[in-house]
Amino acid sequence: MQTHIPTTPFGRRTMSLGMMTSQAVAKAVPESAQVQKWKVFHSIREARDLIGATDRSLAILNALLSFHPETELAGDGELIVWPSNEQLMARANGMPATTLRRHLAVLVECGLIIRRDSPNGKRFARKGRGGQVEQAYGFDLAPIVARAEEFEELAETVRAEKNAHRVAKERLTLLRRDIVKLIETGIEENVRGNWGRVHQTYQAIVGRLPRSAPRQLIEDICIDLHGLYTEILEVLESFAKTQNADANESHSGRHIQNSNPDSTSESKRGSRKEDEAGGSAAENDNLRSLPKRELPLGIVLDACPDVKDLVQGGEIRHWRDFLAAAEVARPLLGVSPSAWREACEVMGEAQAAIALAAILQRADQINSAGGYLRSLTDKAREGKFSTWPMVMALLRAKLDASRSFVGKPAEPRNDGNKADERLEVSDALLKSLDRSRR
């Protein structure tokens, strides 16, 4: 008995050229074709974005495949399944009927299944006397067999893209970590360079990253970060080579002095004594009495609180934030780029920034901040200047002002605070302040 295989959907559902293309592909399936249905389904699930399928539609496809009794789908076998909507909803975890119909349409549009609707739209199978299926009306799974290789290629493309995206994110993380730590190293080791501006450049590059960035954007940002990383690394490596060369020369010099005790070191010590006997002896004594360690950032901020106003949020947590604030303070004080550059070269960027913050704190007492900074730079070049006395003087003035209020009744304030702020310092810092005063 001849049967007709339907090509159009039942009722008001329209036919499209895409459906005709899917049916043409299904007809071209060779009879010898044979695929593992769950393996193909795994490929479809991985490539669902490229195919156009949704999570709900894949849940329905999974249910449809479960109605096929065999594990393998063969080109010469029966590939039509005819479950009712109630059966599909049960195997799709109780999906509502309206949602079921909508996502069945998605599977048809993606070319994953073909509708083989009966004359009345019901799904059923007509069997012969031997029990074999003569005619079935339902959903044809032939496109899954016909496009199995295509789905595998799409899944491989998705896997390759995910791997490339993961590698790009790893590279981005490593570059960000290296750049931040190298900038901190340059600041801590007093390497000459405009580290505040370098950090601003880094922030500008990283600021282009959205919350969820595509791979191409990540790779473009990695290219910019790698260029910045290379420049920083070259500066630090050059500085390290210079330090090693100086260390080797000083080591050789010590051997020469030890082998020749009648060297010129005595005359140098004599000339140093003569210099100390001059008018700069007090300054030299003051410099020799200064602590050999660097000023902690907390003490600098206590002495120069005005610099916090130049940072968004008014919070400075790291030296790089402090250097960025100094870059903002320079033009506000009228310090020329050449004066600032010379100060950084002579003092080091961190010390120059501390000096600039101290100048900002005393801006109402200094007529020309640029001229004053140049004067400090000249003294630093001769070894007669350190930022420690400046910071200690500011702290001492702040402490004296706080002590002057001890024992006096607190005047009413308009800002809602119940008591005046008091400067609290440690005993060690008090001893250091008293020692520097004497």
N, C-alpha and C positions, 0 to 999 in steps of 0.2 A: 504494500500500500504506500503510495507516494504521499509525502508530507511536505509542507511548505515551512521554511524557516523564516519567521518574521524579522523584519528589519526596522520597523517603526514602532514607537511606543504607543501604549494604549491611552485613550481618553484625550485630554487637553494637552498632554505633553507634546512638545514640538520636536521635530527632527532637525539636526544640525549637521554641517559638513564635518565637524569633528567626530560625531558619532559614526558617520559613514566611513571616515578614515580608520577609526578603531575597528570597524567590522571588516574592512579590507585587509588590515593587518592580521586579524584573527583568521581570515580565510587562507592566508599565506603560510600558516603554521604547517611545517612538514609533519607527516604522520609519525616519523621516528623521533620527534622532539619529546623530551622527557625531563622534567625539572622537579626538584624538591620544593614543595609548596611553602614550607616554613622558612627555608633558606631564601627564596625569592621575596617572601614577605619581610624578612629582616632587611634586605636590600631596599625594598620600597620604603620601609620605615625610616631608614637612614637618609634616603634621598627625597623625603616627602616634600621639602620646601621647593626643590627643583621640579618635582612632578606637579605640585599644586594641591596635594592632599592635606587634610587636617587631621588632628589627633582623633576627633570623633569619627571621621570617615574611616580611619585606619582601624578603629575599634570594630566598626561594622564589617570591614573587609576581613578582619580576623575571625569574626563570627561566621561569615559566609564560607571561608575556607574550612572551618570546623565541620560544616555540613557535608563536605566532600569526604567520602569514606576512605579514600586512599591517601597515603602520605605523598605520593608522587602524582604529578599532573602530566598526562601523556597526550600527545597530539591526536592519537587515534582513539582516545577514550571519551567517555561521557563527561563533559565539563560544565554542564548546567546544573545548578542547585535551585531548589524551589521551596525554601522555608517561608512560612507565613510571617507577617509583621510581628505577631505575638512571640513566635519562636526567636526571631531576630532580637527583639527587645529584651527577651530574657537572657540571651547569651551576650548582649551588649550592656550588661550590668544595669538593666532597667531603664534604658534610654527612652524618653518620651516619644510618642508616635510622630509628632510633628518634627522633632529633631532627627528622628530616623529617616523620614522621607527627604528632609533637606540634605542630609549627608550621603544618602544613596545617590542623589542627583550629582553630588560632588564626585563620587567615584565614577559615575558615568562620564562626566565632563572631562575627568583626568584620563579617560581611556583605560581604566583598570578593570572595568566590567562592562558587559553589554546587556541591555534589557532584551529579553525574548518574551514579550508579553503575549498572553493568550487572547482569543477574541473577546472575552469578557473581563480581561485584566487580572484573572486569578492565576495563582502559581500552582502548578500541579504537573504530574507526569503520567502519561498513558503507557501501560505496559502490555506486552503481548502474552500469549499463552504460556510461554516458557519463563515468564517473569522478567524478561529483558525489557529495557525502556525503549519504546518506539518513538515517543514524542514527549518532550519536556518543555515546560514554559516556566521561566524564572530569570535567573542571572547567569550569564555565560562568563566563565572564568578563562576563556581562551586567550584574551589579551595578556594575561599573566605569563602564559607559556610562550606566546609569540615575542614578548618584550623582555624576557628574563635577562638576556645579555645586556640590553640597554639599561635595565634597572641596576645591574651590577656595576656597569661603567659609571652611572650617575652616583652610586654609593661610593665608589672609589674616589671620584672627584670630590665628594663631600668630605671624605676622610682625609684626603690630601690637603684640602683647604683648612680643615680643623687643625691638622698637624702644623701647617704653615702659620696659622694664627697663634697656636700655642708657642711655637718657636719665637715668633715676633714679640709676644708678650714677655717671654723669658729674657730676650735680649734687652727689651725696654727696662725691665726690672734691674738687670745687672748694670746697665748704663747709668740709670738713675742713682743706684747705690754707689757706684764708683765715683761719679761726678761729685755727689754731695760729700763723700768722705775725703776726696782729694782737695776740694775747696777748704774743708775744715783743716786738713793737713797744712795747706799753704798758709792759712791764717795763723795756726798754732806755731808753725816753724818760722814765722816772720819772713816768708818768701816775698820778694818784691813783686807787686802786681796789684791791679785794681780788682781785688776779690769781691768787693761789693757789687761792682758792675758785672762781673762774671756770674755771680749768683743771680742777679736780675735777669741776665740773658737766659740762664737755666730755667728760671721761673717762667719766663715768657714762652719758652719752647714747650715746657710741660703744661702750661696753661691752655694749650690748644687741644688737650686730651679731653674728650667728653666722658661721661660716665661709662658708656659702652661704645668703644671705638672699633671701626672696621679694620681689617688687617692692613689695607693699603695705607690708611692714615697712620697706623702704628709704625709701619715700615718707614714712612716719610719722616716721622718724628725721630725715629732711631737714627736716620741718616744725619739729621741736624745735631742730635745729641752726641753722635760719634765724632763729628767734627769738633765740637766743643771739648769732648773728652780728650781728643788727640792734642789739642792746643794746651790744655791744662797739664797733661802728662809730660809734654815736651818742656814746659816751664819748670816743673818739679824735678824732672830728670836732669836738666841743665844745672839747676841749683844744687842738686845732690852731688853732681860731678865736681862742681866748684868747691863744695864743702870738703869733699874727699881730697881734692888737690891741696886745699889749705891745710888740712890735717896732716897730709904727708910732708908738706913743707915745714910745718911747725915741728913735726917729729924729727926731721933732719936737722933743723935748727937747734934742737935740744942736744943732739949728739955733738954738734959742732961746739956749742957752749961748754959742754962737759969736757970735751977733749982740749979746749983752750980756755982755761980759767981766766987768763989775762985779756979777755976780749973786751969789746966796747960796751958791754952791759953795765960796767961800773960807771962809765961816763954818762950813759943814759940815765942811770939812777941819780947821778949828780945833777944832771940838767933837770930831772923831774923835781928834785928838792928845790932847785932854784925857782922853778915855776910855781911851786906851792908857796914859796916865800913871798911871791908877788901878790897883787890885789885879788887873784882868783883862788886863793888858798881856801877860803871859806866855802866856795862853791864846790871845789874838789873834795873837801872833807865831807860836805853834804852828800855828794854823789857816792863816795865810798861807803858811807854809812847806810845807804839805801838797801832795802832787801833785794836779793838777787833773783827772786821769783817774779813772775808776771803779776800784774794787778788782776784780781778776780773781777769778773763782769759785774757781780752783785755790788761790790764796793764802788765801782765806777758809776753804776746807775744810781746808787744812793747819793753820790756826790754831785752827779749831773742829771737830775730827774727831768729837766726840760727836754732832753733829747727824745724822751718817750712820746712826746706830743707829735713828733714827726712820723711816727709809725702808725699805720692803721690798726685801731684797736688799743693803742697805747701800751703794747706789751712787747718786750724784747727778751727773748729766751736764749738766743745763741749769739755768738760773735758775728755771724753773718748778718743777723738782723741789725746789730749795732753798726756794722759797716754800711749797710744799706741806708740807715738813718743818717749817717755822716755824709753820704752822697747827697741827701736831700738838704742837709744843713749848710753845705758849702755855698751854694748860690744864694741862700737866704741871708747869709752873713756877708755876702759880697766878696768872698775869697775867689780869686781867679783860678782857672784850671791849672795854669803853670805853677802857681804857688802851692796848690794842693798836690800836684804831681811831684814837685821837688820835696815837699814834706814827706810824702810816702816813700820816696827813694831814700831819703836820709834816715828817717826814723823807723820806717817799716809801716805798713798800712794800719795795723792795729794801734800802734802808739800815736800815729798821726790822727787817727779817728778819736782817740781819747783826748788829745790836745784840743781838737776842734770842739768836742763836746764840752770841755772845760771853758773854752772861749764863749761858746753859746750860753753857758750858765752865767757868765759874767758879761754878757753882751751890753748891758746898760752901763758898764764901767770902762769899756774899751771903745775907743773912737774908730780905729781901723782894724778890723779883724784880720784882713789879709796881710797888712804890715806887721801885726803882732805875730802871726803864724810864720812869716818869713824870718822874723827875729828869732823865734824859737828854733826854726830850722837851722839857722846859722850857728846857734849855740849847740844844737845837737850834733852838728857836723864837727865841732871842736871838742865834743865829749863833755860839754858843760850843761847839758839839759837832760832831765828825766821827767816823765809824767807823774811819777810818784809824789813829789812835793806839791804839784798842782792839785792832785786829787785830795791829798791829805789836808791842804789848806782849805779847800772847799768843805770837806767834812768837818774840820775844826770850826769853821765859821758857822756851819749849820748846828754843830753841837753847842757852841757858845750861845747861839740864839735860843736854842731849846732850854739851856740851863738858866737863862735870864728870866724865864717864866716860872721857874720853880718857886713855890711859896706864894705866888700871886693868885688871887681868885680868877677863875676863868670867866672871861667876858662872854655875854650872850652872842651867839653866832646866828647868821641868817640861813645857813645851809642845812640846819637840822641836826648837826652833830652835837653831842652832849659835851665833848671835851676837845681841847686842842690836841693836834697830833704831836707826839713826842718822838724824837729821833732815838732809836734804840740801837746801841752798838755793843759789841762784845768787849770783855775785859782786855783781850789781847790787842784789839784795835785801839782802845783807850790808851794803853801803854805805848803803842806805836805813835799815837797822836801827841802824847806828852813828850815822848823822846824827840820827835821831829820839832816840837816847839822849843825845846831847850837847845 
